[in-house]
């Protein structure tokens, strides 16, 4: 019995030891699993370099840059039509003829009237010459007191009447001449001519058809002046029209060539708004080059107006801007140093001369000193002075528009000594870049440091719906940023 009890005791001891070891192993594995879950509970994506393009989509109709509707200036029956659809015509070329018989008859009549009026003028001029000669003789006789004063008065009146008849005859000649010219125009207008060089787009008349000239002359022909240059008429929503300006590039496709990309540029933003079902749109005209005549009037163009394009820039996935770890609060402080770095990057693209680079270094050094002094001072919140916009701690709720405007003005004043060293082309590039930097908004992304999420403040530029440009902040390409939580 003693041996049996001893064996049982040893077995029980070994069982208890095995259970303890199994429990310890389970706890260790659970700990390892918990640690792994803590590191891998977030989904991440990388900051990368690439292009960000912002565009507005719209649909419009292609048409010739200049289209002329040709009608008729006289009424009558069409004798012949000299052109057909798609024919090329030159300015002054006869494209249709109206029966000129009636106009020719009226021309003959007016020419005869003109001959009669000229004969009447000659007769009146002869009568005037006779009256003047008679008046001269009677004046000589009256001077010798051989005739009475009344006979002299009658001679004067006869001379004046003859002169008036000459004037009336001259007016009649001018009137008949105008009638001849009018009849000649009608004969000429019976030949319908092309007013421009171009291509026939529309022919709505046939030989034998009667046409009538009126206040609303029917369109007989439509001529496109030059199909190598065309335009697209787009309708842009009022919410987007403020971003469109002349000269913006436009890419578009047409259904006839689905695999071909065409290019154009915004020519005009017209002010004639259209309201349809409380939707306000504005017409935008896009100029298009069509050297191979592939584009035809009336085609539907699916256009993308390129509002902004940034090439080879740091960009962050938009999901990273929307994500915030549960229970975490992002800091509200700005990042003036990041903006300083961005100023250096902008200046690097200006091909600065040594003296210009020295002026920039001096200005940026002074701005960094002021920012450091402000951070070191107690209660340093408020306007950043000469620093970058958002360099100091803004009041709760964020800076007001007035504060932003004041910061921007002080920011530009601080940089003015450097700007004065630039030439006109450099100033334009510099001002545009500063404007973009001023419009940049503050955002936060989250990264893992020592296994914990940490907010990194950035300045965001344009966004294409998938990625957003990073214009300032302390972050590098290939940095992993948090975009969401993994499912359990």
PyMOL commands that set and color helices and strands:
alter all, ss='L'
color gray80, all
select helices_A, chain A and resi 2-40+101-143+149-189+238-241+318-322+336-348+354-376+401-419+424-439
alter helices_A, ss='H'
color red, helices_A
select strands_A, chain A and resi 42-46+48-64+67-70+76-81+88-89+94-98+191-193+198-203+210-211+221-224+229-237+249-254+257-276+279-289+300-317+441-449+452-463+467-473+480-485
alter strands_A, ss='S'
color yellow, strands_A
deselect
rebuild
show_as cartoon
